[in-house]
Structure formats: C-alpha cells, structure tokens
Amino acid sequence: MQDHSLNRRHVITAAGALLAAGALPSARAQAPLTVGVIYVGPKGDFGYNQAQAQAAAALKKMPGLKVVEEESVPETVAVQKTMEAMIRQDKAGLIFPTSFGYFDPHMLAMAAKYPKVRFAHCGGLWTSGKHPANTGSYFGYIDECQYLAGVVAAHASKGKKLGFIAAKPIPQVLRNINAFTMGARSIDPTITTRVIFTGEWSMPVKEAEASTSLIDQGVDVLTCHVDSPKVIMETAEKRGVFCSGYHASQAALAPKGYLTGAEWDWSTPYGLLVKAAQTGAAHPNFLRGGLKEGYVKMSAYGPAVSAAAKTRADTIRAEMMKGSFVIFAGGKVGLKDNKGATVIAAGQSLAQTAPELEKMGYLVEGVIGSIPG
C-alpha cells in the first residue's frame, strides 16, 4: 500500500475539516466525479478483491472520472476513517466499500454524516425505509455459476466426494454451497459435498489445512467461498485433485486440474452506479443480476473437462440466460436441508430475486457439515 493511502486514512486535512455534511457537492449532470473504492485485502489476491479491482480499472477508462483506492482496510472503524478521508481530501461523491463487514455500522454511519455522498455496498441487503436513500447495495446471482460448476464437478469426480471451503456462514456463502451441491446432485444424487468453515474471509493457513483435510478424506474436487482462493487452488493442483474457482479466474494457478469457476463482472453494476451519479439520477439502491444481466460469468473450461460435462453445463446455462431455469425449487417431493427438514415445499420455487434467498440459513441435503453457531 502506498504512503498516500495511509495518510488518507489517518490524516484529515485542515481544509477538509471545513466541509460539513450539507456542504458537500451533489452530483450534477456530467460533472467530474471522484469515485472511492475500498478493499479489505490486496487488489491482486486472485479473488474477491481482484474482481472488484478489475471493475475499478474499467472505471478509470471512463471520461470525467477520478478513481481513488485503498487496499487492506479492516472491517473496523478504520474503514470509516478511510471513507471520511476520501470524502474530505479527495472530494469523493461515490464510494464503493466492497467488503461485507463494511456495511453495518460503518458505511451507514458515514452515509448519515454525509447525506450528499453516494455509497454502494457489495452484498448488503438494502431495505427501503430502514437504510438511507444515499446508500445501496449491488450483488450478483453467482449461485447460477456455482450450480454450473457443480454440474462440471460431478462429471469429473470419481469418488463422488466434493469439498467446499467457506469463510463465514452468511446467506451468500450458504447459497453458494447449496447451489454447487444441487448442481452436482442433478447429475448424480449420490454425490456429497463436505464443507469446512474457516471463520475468516482470508486465512491462508486455515485454508491450506482445510484443503489438506478434505483431500485426505477422499475429496477429489475442491471449491470455495473465501476472499482469495489462491492457496486452495494451489493445494489441489499439488495434490493432484480437481478444483473449481471463485471470484476471478485462478486457471493460471492450477493448469492441469482447474475445471471452471464462478466469476464476478462488477463492471456492470459499477457502470450503472457511476452513470446515475454523473447524471444526477436517483441513486440505485438495490442492484441484482445474474448471467443474463452480465453480473456474473463462468471461467473458461479447463483441459480436464469432458465433452459431456460441457454439453450439459452449456445447456443449463442457456436456460439460465433465458430466465427459464430455477435453482431453488421444491420439485415433486420438496427440498430438504441436511437435517431432514423441508425448506421449500413440493411444487413451490423461489426465483433468484426472492428475498428469502438472501436470508438463507440452512445447508441442503447432500452437504456434510454444519453451520457454526
């Protein structure tokens, strides 16, 4: 991290201190706009932060924009200092605090203090009447890609044991674990997914230990939902098992065993939010989209993916693109969790936009493991 970033977080200039909340400039049509992007880890992490940084890089190519960034900002009051410094020193009119823990209370506190600045958070469940109008959230239905990755994993697995290394048991993570498992079990209902929660978004030592443990248990395909899949992909490749990526492509880390991956394309929501700020349009408070809308995409297939796997995954992907494929559906007998309780009744289904899915608190049948208390 560069020194000016540290200064921005910890030192508020005297001139900036004169700016009160009501004195901050509002967005005007085509006025120059400064955008702040804040990352919880390094931008080149082969994962979550890298995917966000790729979108920030796309913004830098847009006219009338200045982009300021800061890496490795913890989910503590430190991020409030970073946001405030970007507003006061850099005159940021739109801020992307990208990490899950930045939302409440940190982003909400800054939004209340600076009502003329726009804040866009990744993954937070913005609620009308509860959260300020100058805040919002964007996220993607990446469980569509995880479902497809599960389909591919099922074709590659010989032992019918898949492994999933997860950070924290928040709804977005559970949704990915479940979709991956359901995709795999749509090919072979005897397949299981063993899950290990590390408790941290980035904990390379625990991620390496979890990878080793799962492989020792007979898992032959590994995937994950952590900030940086780097260690997991490298461990899988070293041990000679397959892997499926997340956030961005990790194909370069596992040239033999990389099957595919679920990737973000944050440039889509970033662009919409910036355009609204530049033109003075209302702040988009709740942005969601999947494959069809260009919020998510699949990694290219690796050399180990069979023709049958490609055909099946591509067929389902085409249905998703048309909006005719439903992941979370009860079917004829109902969808059960891994404790035997029915979570979606027979004949019922939940569209990708259903708010219930953003409050998910269960692991589906076929997942071996439990949600930490």
Backbone torsions as a table, in degrees:
resi	resn	phi	psi	omega
1	MET	NA	138.6	-176.7
2	GLN	-80.5	157.2	-176.1
3	ASP	-61.2	-36.1	-177.7
4	HIS	-65.1	-27.2	176.4
5	SER	-67.7	-42.2	178.2
6	LEU	-62.8	-41.7	179.2
7	ASN	-63.0	-37.8	-178.0
8	ARG	-65.1	-36.7	-178.7
9	ARG	-72.4	-40.7	-167.7
10	HIS	-102.7	-15.0	-176.4
11	VAL	-124.7	118.2	175.4
12	ILE	-99.9	121.8	-175.9
13	THR	-67.8	157.3	-179.7
14	ALA	-62.7	-39.3	178.8
15	ALA	-64.1	-40.0	179.8
16	GLY	-65.7	-30.4	-178.3
17	ALA	-65.8	-16.9	179.3
18	LEU	-77.8	-13.9	-177.9
19	LEU	-81.8	112.4	175.8
20	ALA	-88.3	167.4	-177.0
21	ALA	-57.1	-43.9	-177.2
22	GLY	-75.2	-11.4	-176.6
23	ALA	-93.5	-4.9	-178.2
24	LEU	-71.6	141.0	-176.3
25	PRO	-67.6	136.0	175.3
26	SER	-86.8	162.4	-179.1
27	ALA	-69.9	133.5	175.3
28	ARG	-120.7	159.5	-176.3
29	ALA	-54.8	120.1	175.5
30	GLN	59.5	17.9	176.4
31	ALA	-70.2	150.4	176.0
32	PRO	-56.5	138.2	-175.4
33	LEU	-126.8	131.5	172.5
34	THR	-101.2	128.8	-178.7
35	VAL	-114.3	130.9	176.7
36	GLY	-105.8	134.6	177.9
37	VAL	-125.7	128.0	-175.2
38	ILE	-120.9	130.1	-177.3
39	TYR	-115.6	144.2	178.8
40	VAL	-82.0	-16.7	179.2
41	GLY	-137.3	-169.1	178.7
42	PRO	-71.2	148.5	-177.5
43	LYS	-67.3	-26.8	-178.0
44	GLY	-101.3	48.5	-173.1
45	ASP	-92.1	6.5	-175.8
46	PHE	60.3	24.1	-175.4
47	GLY	-153.0	-133.8	-172.8
48	TYR	-55.6	-51.0	-177.3
49	ASN	-68.2	-35.5	178.4
50	GLN	-64.7	-39.5	178.7
51	ALA	-62.8	-41.3	177.2
52	GLN	-67.0	-39.7	-179.2
53	ALA	-65.8	-31.7	176.7
54	GLN	-63.6	-37.7	177.2
55	ALA	-69.9	-38.4	177.1
56	ALA	-63.2	-37.3	178.0
57	ALA	-64.3	-35.4	177.1
58	ALA	-67.0	-36.0	178.3
59	LEU	-63.0	-35.0	-177.2
60	LYS	-63.3	-18.6	179.9
61	LYS	-88.6	-7.2	-178.6
62	MET	-84.5	142.7	179.4
63	PRO	-70.8	150.6	175.6
64	GLY	72.4	22.0	-177.6
65	LEU	-127.2	142.7	168.0
66	LYS	-123.6	131.9	-178.6
67	VAL	-114.7	125.6	173.7
68	VAL	-115.4	141.3	-174.4
69	GLU	-133.1	153.0	169.8
70	GLU	-143.7	131.3	-178.1
71	GLU	-97.6	161.9	169.6
72	SER	54.7	47.9	177.2
73	VAL	-99.5	120.1	-177.2
74	PRO	-66.1	161.6	177.9
75	GLU	-83.1	58.1	-178.3
76	THR	-134.8	-168.7	177.4
77	VAL	-59.4	-16.3	177.1
78	ALA	-56.8	-35.9	-179.0
79	VAL	-72.3	-28.7	174.1
80	GLN	-64.2	-41.1	178.6
81	LYS	-64.4	-39.6	178.5
82	THR	-64.5	-46.1	179.7
83	MET	-61.5	-45.1	-178.1
84	GLU	-64.6	-38.5	178.7
85	ALA	-66.9	-39.5	177.2
86	MET	-62.5	-38.6	179.8
87	ILE	-69.2	-46.7	-173.6
88	ARG	-79.5	-45.7	-175.7
89	GLN	-83.9	-42.9	-174.6
90	ASP	-97.8	-7.0	-179.2
91	LYS	59.0	40.9	178.5
92	ALA	-64.9	133.7	177.5
93	GLY	-104.5	-12.5	178.3
94	LEU	-143.4	128.9	-178.1
95	ILE	-126.2	134.4	174.9
96	PHE	-107.4	93.2	171.7
97	PRO	-85.0	103.3	-160.5
98	THR	-84.1	-19.6	-172.5
99	SER	-88.5	150.9	-174.5
100	PHE	-54.5	-46.2	-175.4
101	GLY	-75.4	-2.1	177.5
102	TYR	-77.0	-20.1	-169.9
103	PHE	-65.8	-61.2	-174.4
104	ASP	-126.7	116.7	15.3
105	PRO	-100.8	-3.9	-163.3
106	HIS	-67.4	-55.1	-179.7
107	MET	-65.3	-40.0	-179.7
108	LEU	-62.1	-36.7	178.4
109	ALA	-65.5	-43.3	179.8
110	MET	-69.7	-35.2	179.2
111	ALA	-65.4	-36.9	177.6
112	ALA	-69.1	-34.8	-178.8
113	LYS	-76.4	-31.7	-177.2
114	TYR	-125.9	76.5	-173.5
115	PRO	-67.7	-13.7	179.7
116	LYS	-97.0	1.5	173.7
117	VAL	-99.2	141.4	179.1
118	ARG	-95.4	139.4	-179.8
119	PHE	-126.6	131.2	179.5
120	ALA	-127.5	116.3	-174.2
121	HIS	-106.3	144.6	179.6
122	CYS	-87.4	109.1	171.6
123	GLY	97.8	-17.6	-180.0
124	GLY	-64.9	145.4	-178.5
125	LEU	-91.4	85.6	-179.3
126	TRP	-65.1	135.6	-177.2
127	THR	-127.5	125.7	178.6
128	SER	-62.9	135.6	180.0
129	GLY	87.0	-16.5	-179.9
130	LYS	-107.0	-40.9	-176.2
131	HIS	-109.2	150.5	-176.7
132	PRO	-58.7	149.9	-178.3
133	ALA	-68.5	-20.8	178.5
134	ASN	-88.0	9.8	175.1
135	THR	-115.4	163.7	177.1
136	GLY	-171.0	176.1	178.8
137	SER	-138.0	151.2	175.1
138	TYR	-131.0	145.0	177.2
139	PHE	-162.8	168.4	-178.4
140	GLY	-126.9	154.7	178.7
141	TYR	-84.2	68.1	-176.1
142	ILE	-75.3	-8.6	173.6
143	ASP	-64.1	-22.0	173.4
144	GLU	-61.5	-45.6	178.6
145	CYS	-68.7	-36.2	178.4
146	GLN	-66.2	-36.8	176.4
147	TYR	-61.4	-46.0	178.9
148	LEU	-63.5	-39.0	177.6
149	ALA	-63.1	-35.5	176.2
150	GLY	-65.0	-39.1	176.3
151	VAL	-59.6	-46.8	179.7
152	VAL	-65.2	-41.9	-179.6
153	ALA	-61.8	-38.7	-179.1
154	ALA	-62.9	-36.9	178.2
155	HIS	-69.6	-29.8	-176.7
156	ALA	-86.1	-27.1	-174.1
157	SER	-73.8	129.6	175.1
158	LYS	-93.2	-36.0	-176.6
159	GLY	-90.3	-3.3	178.6
160	LYS	62.3	27.5	176.3
161	LYS	-123.7	116.1	177.3
162	LEU	-105.9	156.3	-179.7
163	GLY	-127.2	140.5	-179.5
164	PHE	-132.9	119.7	178.2
165	ILE	-102.6	119.2	-173.2
166	ALA	-119.6	150.9	179.9
167	ALA	-82.3	-76.4	-176.1
168	LYS	-124.7	149.0	-174.9
169	PRO	-82.6	51.3	175.8
170	ILE	-83.4	162.0	-175.7
171	PRO	-53.8	-39.8	-178.5
172	GLN	-63.1	-36.3	179.3
173	VAL	-71.6	-45.5	179.8
174	LEU	-61.2	-38.9	179.2
175	ARG	-61.4	-38.5	178.4
176	ASN	-70.1	-43.7	177.6
177	ILE	-58.0	-46.4	-176.8
178	ASN	-66.8	-43.8	-179.2
179	ALA	-64.4	-42.6	178.0
180	PHE	-58.3	-45.8	-179.3
181	THR	-65.5	-43.2	-179.3
182	MET	-65.8	-37.1	176.1
183	GLY	-62.3	-44.2	179.5
184	ALA	-65.3	-43.1	-177.0
185	ARG	-74.6	-14.1	172.6
186	SER	-69.9	-21.4	177.0
187	ILE	-92.1	-42.4	-179.3
188	ASP	-146.2	105.3	-176.1
189	PRO	-66.6	-5.3	177.6
190	THR	-90.2	-8.0	-179.0
191	ILE	-70.1	142.8	176.2
192	THR	-124.7	157.0	175.8
193	THR	-120.4	118.8	175.4
194	ARG	-89.9	129.1	-176.5
195	VAL	-116.5	138.6	173.2
196	ILE	-126.2	127.5	175.7
197	PHE	-96.9	128.8	179.6
198	THR	-88.1	-24.8	-179.5
199	GLY	89.8	-6.2	-178.6
200	GLU	-137.0	147.6	178.3
201	TRP	-67.2	-34.4	-179.9
202	SER	-137.8	107.4	179.6
203	MET	-148.7	78.1	-173.0
204	PRO	-53.7	-38.3	-178.4
205	VAL	-64.2	-46.7	179.5
206	LYS	-66.1	-36.5	179.8
207	GLU	-65.9	-38.5	177.0
208	ALA	-66.8	-42.3	179.0
209	GLU	-63.4	-43.2	179.7
210	ALA	-64.3	-40.9	178.8
211	SER	-60.8	-47.6	-179.9
212	THR	-61.8	-43.1	-179.7
213	SER	-61.9	-45.5	-178.5
214	LEU	-66.3	-41.1	178.9
215	ILE	-64.6	-39.0	177.7
216	ASP	-64.5	-23.5	178.2
217	GLN	-85.4	-0.5	177.2
218	GLY	102.2	4.8	177.1
219	VAL	-66.5	133.4	179.7
220	ASP	-119.2	5.5	169.5
221	VAL	-139.4	125.2	179.3
222	LEU	-112.8	139.4	168.5
223	THR	-142.4	-175.1	-170.9
224	CYS	-165.3	167.7	164.4
225	HIS	-138.9	83.4	173.1
226	VAL	-133.7	169.7	-176.4
227	ASP	-65.0	-42.9	179.5
228	SER	-126.5	107.7	179.5
229	PRO	-73.6	3.4	-170.1
230	LYS	-51.9	-54.1	-176.5
231	VAL	-63.2	-38.7	-178.4
232	ILE	-65.7	-44.9	179.4
233	MET	-64.6	-42.2	-179.5
234	GLU	-66.3	-37.9	178.8
235	THR	-66.4	-43.3	178.8
236	ALA	-59.7	-45.9	-179.1
237	GLU	-63.3	-41.8	-179.2
238	LYS	-64.5	-37.4	-177.3
239	ARG	-87.5	-3.0	175.7
240	GLY	80.0	26.3	175.4
241	VAL	-113.1	166.8	-179.1
242	PHE	-80.7	160.3	176.3
243	CYS	-145.2	156.0	178.5
244	SER	-130.0	130.5	-169.8
245	GLY	-87.4	178.2	-179.4
246	TYR	-152.1	149.2	178.9
247	HIS	77.6	-63.4	179.2
248	ALA	-136.7	175.2	179.7
249	SER	-76.0	131.5	173.0
250	GLN	-112.7	22.7	-176.6
251	ALA	-56.5	-34.7	-178.2
252	ALA	-66.9	-21.6	-178.5
253	LEU	-84.4	-19.8	-177.5
254	ALA	-142.0	70.4	-173.1
255	PRO	-62.5	-24.2	-179.7
256	LYS	-93.0	-43.1	-170.0
257	GLY	-100.1	-5.7	-178.8
258	TYR	-69.5	119.8	-177.7
259	LEU	-86.8	-58.3	177.7
260	THR	-169.0	-165.1	179.4
261	GLY	-169.9	161.7	177.7
262	ALA	-100.1	114.2	-175.5
263	GLU	-115.0	151.8	173.4
264	TRP	-91.5	154.0	167.2
265	ASP	-129.5	77.9	-174.8
266	TRP	-69.2	-10.7	178.8
267	SER	-63.0	-24.3	179.3
268	THR	-66.9	-58.5	178.1
269	PRO	-67.8	-34.5	177.4
270	TYR	-56.0	-46.2	-178.2
271	GLY	-62.6	-41.6	179.4
272	LEU	-64.5	-41.4	-178.9
273	LEU	-68.9	-40.1	178.6
274	VAL	-66.3	-43.5	-179.3
275	LYS	-60.0	-42.4	178.7
276	ALA	-62.6	-42.0	180.0
277	ALA	-66.5	-39.7	-178.3
278	GLN	-67.6	-35.7	-175.8
279	THR	-93.6	-7.2	-177.9
280	GLY	81.3	11.4	177.3
281	ALA	-70.1	164.1	179.5
282	ALA	-58.1	143.3	179.6
283	HIS	-67.6	124.0	177.2
284	PRO	-67.9	111.4	-173.4
285	ASN	-82.3	-24.0	-173.8
286	PHE	-146.7	100.8	-179.4
287	LEU	-111.9	127.0	177.4
288	ARG	-141.4	147.8	176.9
289	GLY	-170.7	161.5	-179.1
290	GLY	-122.1	-143.8	179.6
291	LEU	-60.1	-44.4	-177.0
292	LYS	-60.9	-38.9	-176.3
293	GLU	-87.9	-5.9	177.8
294	GLY	82.4	23.9	177.6
295	TYR	-88.2	-24.2	-177.8
296	VAL	-137.1	162.7	179.6
297	LYS	-156.7	164.3	178.6
298	MET	-96.8	144.9	169.6
299	SER	-67.2	154.2	175.6
300	ALA	-61.1	147.5	178.4
301	TYR	-66.1	139.6	176.8
302	GLY	-83.0	172.6	-175.7
303	PRO	-65.6	-19.6	-177.3
304	ALA	-87.4	-4.3	-177.2
305	VAL	-79.6	127.8	-176.7
306	SER	-77.3	162.5	177.6
307	ALA	-62.3	-38.1	179.6
308	ALA	-64.3	-40.5	178.8
309	ALA	-64.2	-44.2	179.3
310	LYS	-60.9	-45.9	-178.1
311	THR	-61.2	-46.2	-178.2
312	ARG	-66.9	-45.7	-179.3
313	ALA	-64.7	-40.7	-179.8
314	ASP	-66.1	-35.5	178.0
315	THR	-64.8	-45.2	179.4
316	ILE	-67.6	-39.5	178.9
317	ARG	-60.2	-40.4	178.4
318	ALA	-62.4	-38.6	176.7
319	GLU	-66.0	-39.4	177.1
320	MET	-63.0	-41.3	179.7
321	MET	-63.2	-29.3	178.4
322	LYS	-86.4	-9.9	-179.3
323	GLY	81.1	17.2	-176.1
324	SER	-103.9	4.1	-178.5
325	PHE	-110.6	127.3	179.6
326	VAL	-112.0	124.0	-179.5
327	ILE	-78.5	-54.1	-173.1
328	PHE	-95.2	93.0	-177.4
329	ALA	-135.8	148.4	-179.2
330	GLY	-77.6	-22.1	-179.4
331	GLY	62.2	-146.2	-177.3
332	LYS	-85.0	-24.8	-173.8
333	VAL	-119.6	-3.1	-178.2
334	GLY	93.1	150.9	176.5
335	LEU	-94.3	126.5	-177.5
336	LYS	-108.0	152.6	171.7
337	ASP	-84.8	179.8	-174.8
338	ASN	-82.1	9.6	172.2
339	LYS	-109.0	-0.4	176.9
340	GLY	97.9	-3.1	-179.6
341	ALA	-83.8	143.6	178.0
342	THR	-79.3	123.3	-179.3
343	VAL	-104.7	-23.9	171.3
344	ILE	-135.4	121.8	-174.6
345	ALA	-68.9	156.9	176.8
346	ALA	-55.9	135.8	178.4
347	GLY	83.5	-7.6	-180.0
348	GLN	-104.4	157.8	177.9
349	SER	-150.2	158.8	178.5
350	LEU	-119.4	119.4	176.7
351	ALA	-67.4	162.0	-179.4
352	GLN	-56.9	-29.7	-177.9
353	THR	-81.9	-4.8	-175.9
354	ALA	-62.7	125.6	-180.0
355	PRO	-62.1	-23.5	178.6
356	GLU	-59.3	-32.5	-178.2
357	LEU	-70.4	-25.9	178.2
358	GLU	-85.7	4.6	175.5
359	LYS	-122.0	17.8	-173.8
360	MET	-55.7	135.6	-178.3
361	GLY	-137.4	31.2	-177.5
362	TYR	-143.2	163.2	172.0
363	LEU	-113.3	134.7	-174.7
364	VAL	-77.1	165.4	175.0
365	GLU	-54.7	134.6	-177.9
366	GLY	104.7	-15.8	175.9
367	VAL	-90.8	126.7	177.2
368	ILE	-100.4	113.5	-176.9
369	GLY	146.3	175.2	-178.2
370	SER	-137.8	158.9	178.8
371	ILE	-81.0	124.1	179.8
372	PRO	-57.6	140.5	-179.1
373	GLY	-78.2	NA	NA
